């Protein structure tokens, strides 16, 4: 059994306990409406505000069947060499423009890039591939609208959606210049690696993952669908340079390693960093936990470098 008392430091334990006080580990046993209420309240409690240099506008983009809400973050001293399309986490059933609001604002402030956060449709009201379709439509809108390169960035479920978009658009004339995937679930082999070692990790367990997978698809097994599980793709050529950053104490961590290996084997650029002693969802700890603060700096630096077309790893 994994000894989290030695792997996880006191600062991170304090973050875990604070999170659990707002979002108890048994929250997946509640109704989806209750889960959203609990999650939204937790996000409000962790909200860190906007940096002074950032202006924010909430808008919408037209998709074939509906409008997709977006929030646009602009820096007072912009760097127009790239823009960032940010796709939030939340197990495909939680989150929206407010849940990762301050993360996007800080990413804008620290890179200078304009950041567009996408409010994709959630399950179970909208089953897969609704979220993927919205993320893809948002990317295609950004590629048409901006006269600059697009960097994909997302955490957890959002990392999954970013990777799926990267696979779907690699043949486009204007494809993503890079992607930064933060503790993503990419459809890896659940019979080995972190899925076994960290099956009962704080903040995310295998039971949670099964719940989110089933509610996303309505219980239909779609494991070979690469828009749901990018690691199921047989072809990893021509993908954008990819930075994967995962948490050690997270059942999803091995997906980062597997995805990196597939890209490199296909002749592409990818790097995977497993953050020691961190847990799923640690972006909310970036102001209170030293390890999370350092990791967020690595994330910001990766987004900045990829936006410049600079592969420095």
Residue pairs with C-beta under 8 A, 6 or more apart in sequence:
2 197
2 198
2 200
2 201
2 249
4 201
4 202
4 249
7 248
7 249
7 276
7 277
8 16
8 202
8 249
8 277
8 279
9 277
9 289
9 291
11 285
11 288
11 289
11 290
11 291
12 277
12 278
12 279
12 282
12 285
12 289
12 291
12 292
14 288
14 289
15 279
15 282
15 284
15 285
15 288
15 289
15 292
16 202
16 203
16 279
19 42
19 203
19 281
19 284
22 38
22 41
22 42
22 45
23 38
23 39
23 42
24 38
25 205
27 34
27 35
27 38
27 39
28 35
28 207
28 208
28 211
30 38
32 93
32 124
32 215
35 93
35 94
36 93
36 94
39 90
39 94
39 95
39 99
40 98
40 99
43 95
43 98
43 99
43 100
43 284
44 98
46 284
47 101
47 102
48 102
48 106
48 287
49 102
50 56
50 102
50 105
51 105
51 106
51 108
51 109
53 75
53 76
53 77
53 109
54 73
54 74
54 75
54 76
54 105
54 108
54 109
55 73
55 74
55 76
56 71
56 72
56 73
56 74
56 101
56 105
57 71
57 72
57 74
58 69
58 70
58 71
58 72
58 97
59 69
59 70
59 71
59 72
60 67
60 68
60 69
60 70
61 67
61 68
61 70
61 137
61 138
61 141
62 68
62 141
63 133
63 134
63 137
64 137
66 121
68 118
68 119
68 120
68 134
68 137
68 138
69 96
69 97
69 119
70 97
70 116
70 117
70 118
70 119
70 138
71 97
71 101
71 104
71 116
71 117
71 119
72 114
72 115
72 116
72 117
73 104
73 105
73 107
73 108
73 114
73 115
73 116
73 117
74 108
74 114
75 108
75 109
75 111
75 112
75 113
75 114
77 112
78 112
78 113
78 114
79 111
79 112
79 113
79 307
80 114
80 148
81 113
81 148
81 149
81 307
81 308
82 113
82 148
82 149
82 150
82 151
82 177
82 306
82 307
82 308
83 113
83 114
83 115
83 116
83 142
83 146
83 148
83 149
83 150
83 151
83 307
84 107
84 108
84 111
84 113
84 114
84 115
84 116
84 150
84 151
84 152
84 153
84 303
84 307
85 116
85 118
85 138
85 139
85 142
85 150
85 151
85 152
85 153
85 162
86 100
86 103
86 104
86 107
86 115
86 116
86 117
86 118
86 153
86 154
86 158
87 117
87 118
87 120
87 135
87 138
87 152
87 153
87 154
87 157
87 158
87 159
87 161
87 162
88 95
88 96
88 99
88 100
88 117
88 118
88 154
88 155
88 157
88 158
89 95
89 100
89 154
89 155
89 156
89 157
89 158
89 159
89 182
89 183
89 281
90 96
90 99
90 122
90 156
90 157
90 158
91 156
91 157
91 208
91 211
91 212
91 215
91 216
92 122
92 123
92 128
92 131
92 157
92 212
92 215
92 216
93 122
93 123
93 124
93 212
93 215
93 216
94 122
95 122
95 157
96 119
96 122
97 117
97 119
100 117
100 155
100 158
100 283
101 117
103 155
103 283
103 286
104 115
104 117
105 115
106 286
106 296
106 300
107 113
107 115
107 153
107 299
107 300
107 303
108 114
108 115
110 300
110 304
111 300
111 303
111 304
111 307
112 304
113 151
113 303
113 304
113 307
114 146
116 138
116 142
118 134
118 135
118 138
120 130
120 131
120 134
120 135
120 138
120 161
121 130
121 131
121 134
122 131
123 130
123 131
123 215
123 216
123 217
123 218
124 215
124 218
127 216
127 217
127 218
128 216
128 217
128 222
128 225
128 227
128 228
129 225
129 227
129 228
131 157
131 161
131 216
132 161
132 164
132 165
132 227
132 228
135 161
135 162
135 164
135 165
136 164
136 165
136 168
136 169
139 150
139 152
139 165
139 169
139 176
140 169
142 150
143 150
143 169
143 172
143 174
149 176
149 177
149 307
149 309
150 174
150 176
150 177
151 176
151 177
151 178
151 179
151 180
151 303
151 306
151 307
152 162
152 165
152 166
152 176
152 178
152 179
152 180
152 240
153 162
153 179
153 180
153 181
153 182
153 299
153 303
154 160
154 161
154 162
154 180
154 181
154 182
154 184
155 182
155 183
155 184
155 283
156 182
156 183
156 184
156 185
156 252
156 280
156 281
157 185
157 212
158 182
158 184
159 181
159 182
159 183
159 184
159 185
159 186
160 184
160 185
160 186
160 187
160 228
160 230
162 179
162 181
162 184
163 179
163 181
163 184
163 186
163 230
163 242
163 259
164 226
164 227
164 228
164 230
165 176
166 175
166 176
166 179
166 230
166 239
166 240
166 242
167 226
167 227
167 230
167 233
167 239
168 227
169 175
169 176
170 237
170 238
170 239
170 240
171 238
175 240
176 240
177 240
177 241
177 306
177 307
177 309
178 240
178 241
178 242
178 243
178 306
178 307
179 240
179 241
179 242
179 243
179 306
180 242
180 243
180 245
180 299
180 302
180 303
180 306
181 242
181 243
181 244
181 245
181 256
181 259
182 245
182 246
182 283
182 299
183 245
183 246
183 247
183 250
183 252
183 253
183 256
183 280
183 281
183 282
184 244
184 246
184 252
184 255
184 256
184 259
185 209
185 212
185 252
185 255
186 229
186 230
186 231
186 252
186 255
186 256
186 258
186 259
187 223
187 228
187 229
187 230
187 231
187 232
187 255
188 195
188 231
188 252
188 254
188 255
188 258
188 259
189 195
189 254
189 258
190 206
190 209
192 254
193 253
193 254
193 257
193 258
194 250
194 251
194 252
194 253
194 254
195 206
195 251
195 252
195 254
198 248
198 249
198 250
198 251
198 253
199 205
199 206
199 251
200 206
201 249
201 250
201 251
201 279
201 280
202 249
202 279
203 249
203 250
203 279
203 280
203 281
204 250
204 251
204 252
204 279
204 280
204 281
205 251
206 251
209 251
209 252
216 228
217 228
222 228
222 229
223 229
223 232
224 232
225 232
226 232
226 233
230 259
231 255
231 258
231 259
231 262
235 266
236 262
236 263
236 265
236 266
236 268
237 266
237 267
237 268
238 268
239 263
239 266
239 268
239 270
240 306
241 268
241 269
241 270
241 306
241 311
242 259
242 260
242 263
242 268
242 269
242 270
242 271
243 270
243 271
243 273
243 299
243 302
243 306
243 313
244 256
244 257
244 259
244 260
244 270
244 271
244 272
244 273
245 256
245 272
245 273
245 275
245 295
245 298
245 299
245 302
246 252
246 253
246 255
246 256
246 257
246 272
246 273
246 274
246 275
247 253
247 274
247 275
247 278
247 279
247 280
247 282
248 274
248 275
248 276
248 277
248 278
249 277
249 278
249 279
249 280
250 278
250 279
250 280
252 280
253 274
256 272
256 274
257 272
257 274
259 270
259 272
260 270
260 271
260 272
263 269
263 270
264 270
269 311
269 313
271 313
273 295
273 298
275 282
275 291
275 292
275 295
276 291
277 291
278 285
278 289
278 291
278 292
278 295
282 289
282 291
282 292
282 295
283 292
283 296
285 292
286 292
286 293
286 295
286 296
287 293
305 311
305 312
